[in-house]
């Protein structure tokens, strides 16, 4: 962390993307950063120019250039970006739970429950939770007015069968697991009694996908926030966090700047 103040950090951001969690993280770490905005194509995809930053044209992407480096370190994937930034910036210590139990430093099984949860959730968010939400969005479009009226009954039937057989059961399993994590947490957050980087990552898909998840099938009480009340309360608590509100304002500002540049 010795050269963190000399590093140049740049966020490559695609307009109308869900980058709030990363913006929140950068602000929590007190990192000064530049933003380069890319506009989506007419088909709502990332432009080919993003591939000069990352071969997959991923967004968001971060580059970190430190003194003595000839090339910047390019970071993609949410969990990896979080781990790297928290490792190299002093404020990251505050967002990652203590790793070792007293007297068990460096031993297998010596990790604290809070740290294990945190590391798991960093990878769980992209590897498990986001695919369920993305599939809910994609399959849901088969039922939308965008589908021609004459074929919509057929696509709606197909969508309902996929929701019933796969999407909804998986959504409920994921929501139930997160609700149970809150039941057994040592505090009000997923990993304990203080905000962590894992909370920042996991909260956004839940907030952004609240109504979307409700459309996948029936939940007790009419909504997943009713069936899993601790998770519903957790989501509202996260929305009340100052960092969440600031990130919403920042991304809104970036979107407005992008529209103005058109």
N, C-alpha and C positions, 0 to 999 in steps of 0.2 A: 504494500500500500504506500510505499515511499514516494512514488512519482505520480500519485493520483491527481494532484493539483496541476501537474504539467501536461496531463493527457488531454487530447482533443477528442471529444465524443460527438458523433453525428448520427442522427436518427433518419433513416430513409423510410418515408411514410407514404402509403398509398391512400388517396382521398377516399372517404367513406369506408374506411376499414376500422376494425375493432382494435384500436391501438391504445385505448384508455389505460389498460393495466400497465403497459410499459411506460407511458407518460407518468402515471402515478408513481411507479417504481423509481424512475429517474429523479423525480422531485423529492421522494422520501430519502434517496441517497444523497441529495443536495449536489447533484451533478449538473454542471452547466453544459448545455448541448446545443448543437445546431440542427436544423431540420431541413431536409430536402424533400419536397413533395412531388409525387408522381400522380398523374391523372389516369383513371381507368380508360380503357378503350370503349368503343360503342357497344361491344358485347359484354361490358362490365368486367373485363378481365384485366390483369396487370399488363402494363405496356412492356414491350421487349427491352426497353432501356434499363429496366430493373435487373436484367440478366448481367449487366456489366458490374453490378454490385454483388449479386449472388446468382449462381448458375440456374437456380430454380425460379428466379424472379420472385423470391419470397418478400412478404411485407407483413409486419415491420422488420427491418434489419438495422443493426447498429454496427458502426465501425469505431474502433478505438485506436488512436494514434498516439504513441508515447515517445518522448525524446529518445533518440538512438535507434528507432525502428525505421527501416526503409519502406516497409509496407504496413498498412493498418491491419489490426486484427478484426476480421469480419465475423459478426455473431448473428446467427439465426436460430430459430426455435426458442420458444418462450422459456422453457426450463433451463436451457443452456445459457441464455442471456442472463437470467436471474442469478444463476450460480457464479458466473464469471464476474458480473458487476458487484455482487455482494462480497466476493472474495477479495476484490481489489480496491474497494472503497470503504473507508473507515465506518461510515454509517451502516454498512452492511451487517456489522456485528449486532446491531439493534434489531434487524429483521430476520435473523436466523437463530433458532433456539440453541442453547448450550448443547454441545455434542456429547460430552462424556459424563457419565456418572462419576461421583467422587471415588477416587482410588481405582478406577477401571479404565484409565486412559489408554487408548491404543489396543484394547482387547476386543476380540470378537464378542458381540453381545454386550459390550460396555456402553453402547450408545443410549442416550435418553429416549424415552418414548416420544417426547416432543420433537426431537431432531429427526427421528425415523419417520414420523408423520410428515414433517416438512419436506424431506427429500423425496418421499413417495409422491406427495401431492404435486410437486413440481413437474413430475413426469406423467402423472395420472391425468392432469388437466388436458394436455395435448393428445396423449395416447388413448385415453378412454372416454373422458367426458365430452370433449369437443366433437368427436365423430358422431356421438348420439345426437347432439344438438344440430350438427350439420346435416345429418340424415333427416332429421325432423323438418328442417327447412326445405331440403331438396324434394323429399317425397310429398311434402305439403303443397308444393307448387302444382302437383298433378290435380289438385282440387280447386285451384284458383281460377278466377275469371280469365286468366291469360290463356287457358286451354279452350279451344273452340267448343261452342255450346253442344254441338251434336255428339262429340266424343267425350265430353266431360263426365257423363255417367259412368263410362267405362274406366276412365283414368281415376275417378273418385273411388270406384270399387276396388281397383288395384291398390290405390294408396291406403285405403282402410284395411285391407288384408295385410299389407306390409306393416302398418302401424300396429295392428293387433298381434301379429305373429312375432315381430322382432323389435320394433322401435319402442313401443310402450313398455313392454316387460323390461327392456334394458334401461330405459329412463327411470323406471320405478326402483330397480336394483341400485342404480347409482345414487339416486336421491335418498334412498333408505340408508345406504352406507354413510353418506355425508351426515345425515341426521344422527346416526349412531355415533359418529365421531364427535359430534357436538355433545351428545349425552355423556360420553366418557372423557371429554376434554377436561383438563385441569383449570380451564378458564372459559371466557366467553367466545374465544376464537377456536379455530379448528385444531391448533397446535398448543394451546395454552391460554395464558391470561394477557398476552400482548400480541399486537398485530405483527404478522410475519409476511415475507414475500409470497409464501404459498397462499395466504388469505387473499392477497391482492390479485393473484392469478386466477384462483378458483371462483372468486366472487363475481367477476365480470360475466362469464358465461351464464351463471344463474340469473343475474340481473337482466342481461340482454335477452335471455331465452325464456323468461318467465311465462309469457303468454304462449309462446311457441310450444313449450313442453306441455302446457295444458291441453293443446290440440291433439296430442298423440293418443289420448284415450281417457278413460274415466278414472278420476281420483276421488278418494273419500272426501266428502265435503265440497266437491266440485272443483278443487284446485290442489295442485301438489303442495302449495304452501299451507293448506289446511290439513292434508294427510301427514305432512312432515313439518309440524309447527316450529320445532327448534330451528330447522333450516330456513323456514320462512322468516322467522324473527332475526336470524343471523343475516339474511340478505338485506333486511331493512336497516339493521345496525351498520352494515358495510356501506350502504347508500348514505348514511348520515355522517360517515367519516369525512373529515375535512379534505383529505387527499383525494377521495373519490370525487367530491364536488369540483375541486380544482382541475382534476384531469378531464372532467366532462366539459368544463369551460374552455380548457386549452384545445381539446380536439374540435370543439365547435368552432373555435377561432381559426384553426388550421383548415377546416372544411370551407369556411367563408373566404379565407384567403385563396384557396384553390379555385373556388367558383369565380372570384374576382379576376383571377389570372386567365380565365377563359375569355 
